[in-house]
Amino acid sequence: MGKDDVKCGGPLQCAHVEGRRNKYLRWDRLNAICLCAGHHRYYTDYPIAWGSLIRSHFPIHFWHVEIERCKLWDRDIDAVLARLKAEYEAVSA
């Protein structure tokens, strides 16, 4: 809100900087931005505007995804779950 002229509306949702199709980044916290449903819908339809918004307002997310996006996922869902659990426990402590 306040970073563009898009009208806010609806519940908060998780938007991926790099789409969910990229399994290596799909569960990476730096590949996620919290948006209202209105902004999520808008930026889904306008990916060039999404890229500009991420570059200008979320540079850490942008550069992380830019560096990591070409890595291949090893298909180890157990490793993903263990990493997410460890991150959750670190934040909850």
VOTORSE-917484 format. One line per field, with one value per atom (N, C-alpha, C, CB): residue in one letter; chain; atom name; z, y, x. Coordinates in steps of 0.001 Angstrom, whole numbers, padded with zeros to 6 digits. Glycine has a CB too. Layout:
BEGIN
type = (a, ...) $
mol = (A, ...) $
atom = (CA, ...) $
zz = (Z, ...) $
yy = (Y, ...) $
xx = (X, ...) $
END
This chain:
BEGIN
type = (m, m, m, m, g, g, g, g, k, k, k, k, d, d, d, d, d, d, d, d, v, v, v, v, k, k, k, k, c, c, c, c, g, g, g, g, g, g, g, g, p, p, p, p, l, l, l, l, q, q, q, q, c, c, c, c, a, a, a, a, h, h, h, h, v, v, v, v, e, e, e, e, g, g, g, g, r, r, r, r, r, r, r, r, n, n, n, n, k, k, k, k, y, y, y, y, l, l, l, l, r, r, r, r, w, w, w, w, d, d, d, d, r, r, r, r, l, l, l, l, n, n, n, n, a, a, a, a, i, i, i, i, c, c, c, c, l, l, l, l, c, c, c, c, a, a, a, a, g, g, g, g, h, h, h, h, h, h, h, h, r, r, r, r, y, y, y, y, y, y, y, y, t, t, t, t, d, d, d, d, y, y, y, y, p, p, p, p, i, i, i, i, a, a, a, a, w, w, w, w, g, g, g, g, s, s, s, s, l, l, l, l, i, i, i, i, r, r, r, r, s, s, s, s, h, h, h, h, f, f, f, f, p, p, p, p, i, i, i, i, h, h, h, h, f, f, f, f, w, w, w, w, h, h, h, h, v, v, v, v, e, e, e, e, i, i, i, i, e, e, e, e, r, r, r, r, c, c, c, c, k, k, k, k, l, l, l, l, w, w, w, w, d, d, d, d, r, r, r, r, d, d, d, d, i, i, i, i, d, d, d, d, a, a, a, a, v, v, v, v, l, l, l, l, a, a, a, a, r, r, r, r, l, l, l, l, k, k, k, k, a, a, a, a, e, e, e, e, y, y, y, y, e, e, e, e, a, a, a, a, v, v, v, v, s, s, s, s, a, a, a, a) $
mol = (A, A, A, A, A, A, A, A, A, A, A, A, A, A, A, A, A, A, A, A, A, A, A, A, A, A, A, A, A, A, A, A, A, A, A, A, A, A, A, A, A, A, A, A, A, A, A, A, A, A, A, A, A, A, A, A, A, A, A, A, A, A, A, A, A, A, A, A, A, A, A, A, A, A, A, A, A, A, A, A, A, A, A, A, A, A, A, A, A, A, A, A, A, A, A, A, A, A, A, A, A, A, A, A, A, A, A, A, A, A, A, A, A, A, A, A, A, A, A, A, A, A, A, A, A, A, A, A, A, A, A, A, A, A, A, A, A, A, A, A, A, A, A, A, A, A, A, A, A, A, A, A, A, A, A, A, A, A, A, A, A, A, A, A, A, A, A, A, A, A, A, A, A, A, A, A, A, A, A, A, A, A, A, A, A, A, A, A, A, A, A, A, A, A, A, A, A, A, A, A, A, A, A, A, A, A, A, A, A, A, A, A, A, A, A, A, A, A, A, A, A, A, A, A, A, A, A, A, A, A, A, A, A, A, A, A, A, A, A, A, A, A, A, A, A, A, A, A, A, A, A, A, A, A, A, A, A, A, A, A, A, A, A, A, A, A, A, A, A, A, A, A, A, A, A, A, A, A, A, A, A, A, A, A, A, A, A, A, A, A, A, A, A, A, A, A, A, A, A, A, A, A, A, A, A, A, A, A, A, A, A, A, A, A, A, A, A, A, A, A, A, A, A, A, A, A, A, A, A, A, A, A, A, A, A, A, A, A, A, A, A, A, A, A, A, A, A, A, A, A, A, A, A, A, A, A, A, A, A, A, A, A, A, A, A, A, A, A, A, A, A, A) $
atom = (N, CA, C, CB, N, CA, C, CB, N, CA, C, CB, N, CA, C, CB, N, CA, C, CB, N, CA, C, CB, N, CA, C, CB, N, CA, C, CB, N, CA, C, CB, N, CA, C, CB, N, CA, C, CB, N, CA, C, CB, N, CA, C, CB, N, CA, C, CB, N, CA, C, CB, N, CA, C, CB, N, CA, C, CB, N, CA, C, CB, N, CA, C, CB, N, CA, C, CB, N, CA, C, CB, N, CA, C, CB, N, CA, C, CB, N, CA, C, CB, N, CA, C, CB, N, CA, C, CB, N, CA, C, CB, N, CA, C, CB, N, CA, C, CB, N, CA, C, CB, N, CA, C, CB, N, CA, C, CB, N, CA, C, CB, N, CA, C, CB, N, CA, C, CB, N, CA, C, CB, N, CA, C, CB, N, CA, C, CB, N, CA, C, CB, N, CA, C, CB, N, CA, C, CB, N, CA, C, CB, N, CA, C, CB, N, CA, C, CB, N, CA, C, CB, N, CA, C, CB, N, CA, C, CB, N, CA, C, CB, N, CA, C, CB, N, CA, C, CB, N, CA, C, CB, N, CA, C, CB, N, CA, C, CB, N, CA, C, CB, N, CA, C, CB, N, CA, C, CB, N, CA, C, CB, N, CA, C, CB, N, CA, C, CB, N, CA, C, CB, N, CA, C, CB, N, CA, C, CB, N, CA, C, CB, N, CA, C, CB, N, CA, C, CB, N, CA, C, CB, N, CA, C, CB, N, CA, C, CB, N, CA, C, CB, N, CA, C, CB, N, CA, C, CB, N, CA, C, CB, N, CA, C, CB, N, CA, C, CB, N, CA, C, CB, N, CA, C, CB, N, CA, C, CB, N, CA, C, CB, N, CA, C, CB, N, CA, C, CB, N, CA, C, CB, N, CA, C, CB, N, CA, C, CB, N, CA, C, CB, N, CA, C, CB, N, CA, C, CB, N, CA, C, CB, N, CA, C, CB, N, CA, C, CB, N, CA, C, CB, N, CA, C, CB, N, CA, C, CB, N, CA, C, CB) $
zz = (000000, 000000, 000000, 001208, -000859, -000903, -001811, 000462, -002400, -003277, -004754, -003021, -005014, -006378, -006349, -007049, -007495, -007582, -007600, -008818, -007309, -007320, -006067, -007398, -006246, -005114, -004289, -005603, -002990, -002078, -001873, -000719, -001596, -001288, -001096, -002377, -000201, 000028, 001073, -001248, 001364, 002401, 001953, 002771, 002936, 002628, 002044, 003887, 001092, 000408, 000235, -000967, 000023, -000250, -001758, 000319, -002172, -003588, -003754, -004110, -004784, -005043, -005961, -005667, -005639, -006510, -007819, -005832, -007742, -008879, -008714, -008930, -009744, -009663, -008980, -011010, -008524, -007806, -008657, -007322, -009945, -010844, -010548, -012314, -010078, -009720, -008349, -009714, -008350, -007100, -006170, -007404, -006720, -005863, -004951, -006725, -005485, -004723, -004129, -005602, -004484, -004103, -002605, -004534, -001760, -000314, 000362, 000288, -000408, 000115, 000618, -000982, 001883, 002452, 001722, 003913, 001115, 000375, -001025, 000271, -001350, -002599, -002337, -003303, -001176, -000801, -000349, 000308, -000777, -000370, -000003, -001514, 001071, 001485, 000774, 003031, 000053, -000672, -000369, -002202, -000506, -000451, -001752, -000246, -001767, -002946, -004180, -002664, -003989, -005116, -005777, -004648, -004958, -005500, -006116, -004396, -005479, -005999, -007395, -005040, -007549, -008850, -009891, -008732, -009513, -010448, -010930, -009789, -009990, -010376, -011051, -009168, -010832, -011593, -013060, -011037, -013311, -014684, -015342, -014703, -014548, -015082, -014542, -014718, -015065, -014525, -014697, -015174, -015718, -015873, -014752, -017268, -014425, -013301, -011994, -013217, -011855, -010657, -010514, -010728, -011609, -011575, -011184, -012921, -011702, -011361, -009889, -012229, -009377, -007964, -007068, -007649, -007378, -006564, -006604, -007057, -007802, -007915, -007110, -009373, -007168, -006489, -005000, -007118, -004557, -003150, -002309, -003075, -002959, -002236, -002847, -002275, -002843, -003536, -002979, -003475, -001677, -001118, -001703, 000429, -001785, -002387, -003861, -002254, -004565, -005989, -006236, -006573, -005535, -005796, -005327, -005109, -004248, -003798, -004875, -002470, -005367, -006395, -007684, -006667, -008042, -009263, -009208, -009469, -008046, -007874, -007818, -006601, -007147, -006885, -007948, -005580, -008829, -009714, -010681, -010492, -011029, -011997, -011352, -012861, -010036, -009362, -009507, -007867, -009579, -009737, -008382, -010624, -008215, -006983, -007006, -006821, -005896, -005842, -005516, -004811, -005443, -005192, -003811, -006233, -002885, -001521, -000654, -000922, -000654, 000102, 001601, -000224, 002049, 003473, 003896, 003779, 003042, 003340, 003400, 002278, 002503, 002514, 003821, 001303, 004218, 005451, 006676, 005591, 006706, 007830, 007905, 007693, 006750, 006730, 007210, 005305, 006731, 007159, 008651, 006365, 009166, 010595, 011404, 010907, 010980, 011673, 011641, 011041, 010508, 010414, 011339, 008965, 011377, 012255, 013725, 012013, 014099, 015485, 015857, 015707, 014934, 015206, 015432, 014061, 014663, 014797, 016064, 013553, 016434, 017576, 018916, 017427, 018888, 020133, 020857, 019851) $
yy = (-001185, 000000, 001239, 000003, 002163, 003409, 003379, 003771, 002251, 002155, 002255, 000841, 002324, 002389, 002966, 000981, 002976, 003505, 002412, 004357, 001180, 000058, 000124, -001302, -000134, -000095, -001373, 000098, -001200, -002346, -002948, -001927, -004241, -004886, -006377, -004618, -006924, -008356, -008793, -009067, -010091, -010622, -010604, -012049, -010711, -010778, -012142, -010502, -012129, -013352, -013357, -013481, -014535, -014688, -014601, -016042, -013643, -013510, -013895, -012054, -014665, -015095, -014095, -016508, -013761, -012895, -013643, -012487, -014832, -015755, -016776, -016450, -017048, -017894, -019245, -018124, -019813, -021090, -022236, -021425, -022060, -023100, -023407, -022666, -022402, -022612, -023283, -021257, -024609, -025370, -025068, -026851, -024693, -024379, -023188, -024070, -022216, -021009, -021016, -019807, -021988, -021958, -021756, -023235, -022380, -022302, -021406, -023696, -020578, -019675, -018393, -019350, -018022, -016834, -015547, -016697, -015470, -014258, -014233, -014144, -015267, -015281, -014972, -016644, -014436, -014176, -012734, -015132, -012156, -010821, -010928, -009744, -010288, -010293, -009158, -010152, -009510, -008524, -008745, -008612, -007695, -007880, -008560, -006504, -009116, -009833, -008932, -010410, -007669, -006732, -006516, -005397, -006287, -006109, -007416, -005618, -008538, -009824, -010068, -010974, -009830, -010006, -009064, -009757, -007797, -006808, -007221, -005421, -007529, -007837, -009197, -007785, -010096, -011348, -011042, -012322, -010086, -009714, -008805, -009039, -008128, -007184, -007512, -005725, -008596, -009050, -008054, -010338, -007216, -006223, -005190, -005525, -004770, -003839, -004503, -003366, -005810, -006565, -006548, -008032, -006825, -006805, -005442, -007208, -004388, -003018, -002723, -001981, -003135, -002911, -003645, -003376, -004896, -005689, -005072, -007155, -004709, -004104, -002824, -003818, -001961, -000669, -000702, 000293, -001530, -001487, -002676, -001400, -003746, -004952, -005472, -006065, -004659, -005057, -006319, -003938, -006562, -007783, -009018, -007786, -008974, -010078, -010240, -009830, -009108, -009152, -009823, -007742, -009353, -009895, -011341, -009035, -011703, -013099, -014009, -013267, -013645, -014455, -014456, -013931, -013325, -013229, -014188, -011777, -014287, -015163, -016636, -014785, -016933, -018322, -018949, -018387, -018167, -018647, -019764, -017518, -019895, -020917, -022217, -020382, -022278, -023508, -024567, -023239, -025807, -026910, -027475, -028017, -027761, -028370, -029849, -028144, -030367, -031777, -032699, -031969, -032158, -032906, -033542, -033980, -032988, -033523, -032710, -033494, -033100, -032367, -032460, -032904, -033551, -033679, -032614, -035089, -032311, -031253, -029896, -031233, -029660, -028404, -028279, -028331, -029348, -029326, -029129, -030622, -029770, -029604, -028162, -030575, -027563, -026168, -025222, -025768, -025432, -024578, -024726, -024915, -025953, -026185, -025471, -027700, -025559, -024892, -023372, -025285, -022831, -021387, -020968, -020985, -021747, -021447, -021476, -022446, -022498, -022608, -021456, -023950, -021020, -019896, -018607, -019715, -018420, -017204, -017273, -017019, -018473, -018656, -018647, -019937, -018824, -018917, -017594, -019444) $
xx = (000836, 000000, 000875, -000948, 000561, 001305, 002525, 001727, 002836, 003996, 003591, 004740, 002292, 001779, 000365, 001792, -000291, -001658, -002715, -001802, -002341, -003276, -004147, -002518, -005445, -006369, -006253, -007819, -006030, -005950, -007333, -005341, -007350, -008613, -008445, -009617, -009229, -009229, -008221, -008960, -008223, -007330, -005869, -007740, -004979, -003554, -003207, -002711, -002292, -001881, -000366, -002588, 000182, 001610, 001824, 002156, 002631, 002988, 004452, 002730, 004733, 006102, 006804, 006119, 008036, 008832, 009065, 010198, 009604, 009748, 008636, 011195, 007888, 006707, 006898, 006205, 005795, 005811, 006340, 004421, 006348, 006861, 008331, 006699, 009071, 010472, 010515, 011272, 010662, 010603, 011778, 010567, 012928, 014074, 013747, 015330, 013007, 012684, 011276, 012841, 010463, 009049, 008823, 008386, 009641, 009451, 010493, 009505, 011165, 012198, 011534, 013269, 011805, 011149, 011513, 011512, 012691, 013051, 012435, 014567, 011677, 010929, 009454, 011080, 009156, 007763, 007567, 007324, 006461, 006044, 004566, 006296, 004167, 002769, 002033, 002644, 000982, 000165, -001312, 000419, -002095, -003547, -003972, -004303, -005165, -005661, -005717, -007049, -006071, -006149, -004795, -006705, -003770, -002426, -001903, -001468, -002186, -001724, -002302, -002121, -003595, -004246, -003634, -005767, -003460, -002915, -001529, -002853, -000642, 000728, 000862, 001618, -000088, -000109, -000372, -001185, -001243, -001586, -000557, -002920, 000281, 001270, 002667, 000880, 003280, 004563, 005717, 004936, 005697, 006769, 006675, 006687, 005467, 005280, 005693, 003807, 005429, 005828, 007351, 005306, 008045, 009505, 010049, 010062, 009447, 009879, 009639, 009139, 008492, 008177, 009179, 006735, 009463, 010389, 011781, 010437, 012258, 013594, 013701, 013927, 012664, 012778, 012496, 011863, 011555, 011147, 011611, 009667, 012024, 012471, 013775, 011372, 014835, 016069, 016718, 017058, 016598, 017186, 016499, 017074, 015178, 014420, 014810, 012887, 014873, 015194, 016542, 015199, 017586, 018927, 019055, 019989, 018388, 018420, 017838, 017637, 016676, 016015, 016830, 014591, 017378, 018187, 019384, 018679, 020009, 021171, 020764, 021932, 019657, 019257, 018358, 018560, 017795, 016736, 017125, 016229, 018378, 018786, 019247, 019887, 019221, 019628, 018535, 019930, 018962, 018012, 017627, 018605, 016346, 015843, 016170, 014311, 016678, 017063, 015882, 018158, 014692, 013448, 013391, 013282, 014154, 014168, 013206, 015613, 011938, 010919, 011175, 009519, 011784, 012103, 013116, 012652, 014077, 015058, 014373, 016185, 013415, 012656, 011885, 011685, 011193, 010406, 011296, 009604, 012460, 013393, 013892, 014590, 014204, 014677, 013580, 015138, 012353, 011239, 010968, 009974, 011038, 010837, 011919, 010842, 013175, 014276, 014103, 015621, 013684, 013443, 012310, 013117, 011235, 010105, 010531, 008959, 011286, 011738, 012672, 012444, 013510, 014405, 013633, 015388, 012579, 011755, 010905, 010843, 010439, 009561, 010292, 008816, 011590, 012358, 012472, 013731) $
END
